[in-house]
Amino acid sequence: MTHWKTLSEQHDLAAERRISDLFDDPKRAQAFATQTGDMYFDYSKTNIDPQTRETLLALARDSDIESKREAMFSGVHINETEDRAVLHTALRNLDGGPVMVDGVDVMPAVLDTLAAMRTFATKVRSGTYTDVVNIGIGGSDLGPAMAVRALSPYQDGPRCHFVSNVDGADIADTLRVLDAKTTLVIVASKTFTTIETMTNARTARAWMLDHGGDPKVQFAALSTSEEKTAEFGINPAHVFGFEDWVGGRYSVWGPIGLSLMIAIGPKAFDAFLRGAQAMDTHFRAAELHENMPVLLALVGIWHNQICGNATRAVLPYDERLGLLPSYLQQLEMESNGKGVQRDGADSPRNTGPVVWGAAGTNGQHAFYQLIHQGTRVIPCEFLLAAQGHEAELAHHHQLLVSNCLAQSKALMLGRSLEEARKIAADKGFSGDDLERQARHRVFPGNRPSTTLLYPQLDPFTLGQIIALYEHRVFVEGVILDIISFDQWGVELGKELATSLQPVVEGTRDASNEDASTATLVDFIHRHRD
């Protein structure tokens, strides 16, 4: 019997069991939690019992997690469709030994680039710059934008702004309030050909020239293409490259994180790297049954592939982590949103879930209604700091903590019809009206959640959190036998957009397009000024 079949049977046996019943075991809370350093992960409010956990761990072992993990850290080309190593971990290997890729130790170049970034960031921070505009898209935008916002209490450098959308409104609204003479523009594109990024970069360069700035001095590039950055007019000393073994959505640790380093300073950026390095060390050394990324991944496998829950909600109770759900949306859905296994065969089961969410407590007044009383079960992942940064507003944080813990408790316990009847009766309802009103106040409960706790959101902790989720994606991908580090699914839309551009511009007719596209283009042409 395969582990998948065993898990399916264990799910059937647990179908009528309530999560709260598992707490008849007085050691449940401690047994279904793990800790690394000051970070604590609780997964006791799930319907995973000891037998199911053992089966999940056996699934992980039989998927060869440990050897494939070492292959990744060792520079093996585990991105098979692109024949590349996967070594974002090398970017934060501050105290580690050599990392070999094709017989070459990559660490000297990594450390040299980091030193050059520190020198450049220090110069920018100590100069006349008031603002930095990072122009990128996807991983070249989501990572640094999320991290800069998350670490705003540590920002003592120029203000950072992020432009990603090719919609002209994005760059127009950003540049409108800036002084071109005191603004640094960072163009983040590995190939320096990404159409959205380069369109915005050209617009920013024209704006700077029109308003008295000097693009030759005030532009920097995060790119591997020295030829194209030179053609654009960027000083070679302002170009920071990275290798093809760093994927875009895993790139915030290196040059793509330059805006973050400028915002918080090289020392705090180093703490950010060390947090990720600490999680790397834990991931490589901890036994599977107490390994935080492995356990987070196995909970995800249980909820998605076994229980059939198609989505997961990421719910940080931290306003400054408001962009984390969007960041993880790309990290997880671009990595594991595949329908084909490594050997090219169709996957026999569903792969990555839909990832979404928002910061608490805002989400409580938006979509928690559906989470609590909707017809679909949505596993929730709460993140919470023990304390905030605003000591003078400690009562705010106490209320935040109370709300977070209450939500996970309410999801698990729910409210019975009998309890709802009493509430309705206390409100003066009776007879048929009481029954009707009571049913609207029932909470099914028995809805799973996990909680990730940490002392405070600082650079080290943020590094830990991001690396935790990176490794979770890796583990889930290995178990599902898919390649998590390519993204062929984004190619077709980009190719078609390029071919459609002349049609949209009116320089080529739409006769070769499908009827729907041709009709839509016709409407646009007729309503264009």
Protein Blocks (a to p, Z undefined) as FASTA:
>chain_A
ZZklmmmmmmmmmmmpcfklmmmpmklmmmmgcdehjbccdfklccbdfklmmmmmmmmm
mnommmmmmmmmnopafblmnopacfkkmmmmmmbccddeehiafklmmmmmmmmmmmmm
mmmmmmmbfbdcdddehjllmmmmmmmmmmmmmgcbdcddddfbfblklmmmmmmmpcfk
lcccddddfklpafklmmmmmmmmmmmmmnopafklmgccddfblklmmmnopafklccc
ddfklcfklmmmmmmlmmmmmmnopklmmmmmmmmmmmmmmmmmpcfklcfklmmmmmmm
mmmmmnopabdcddddbfklmmmmmmmmmmmmmmmmcfbdfkopacfbdcdddddddddf
klmmmmmmmmmmmmbdcdddddddfbdfblmlmmmmmmmmmmmmmmmmmmmnopafklmm
mmmmmnopahjllmmmmmmmpcfkjpacdddddfbdcfklmmmmmmmmmmmmmmmmmmno
pafkbcfklmmmmmmmmmmmmmmnopaccklpcfklmmmmmmmmmmpZZ
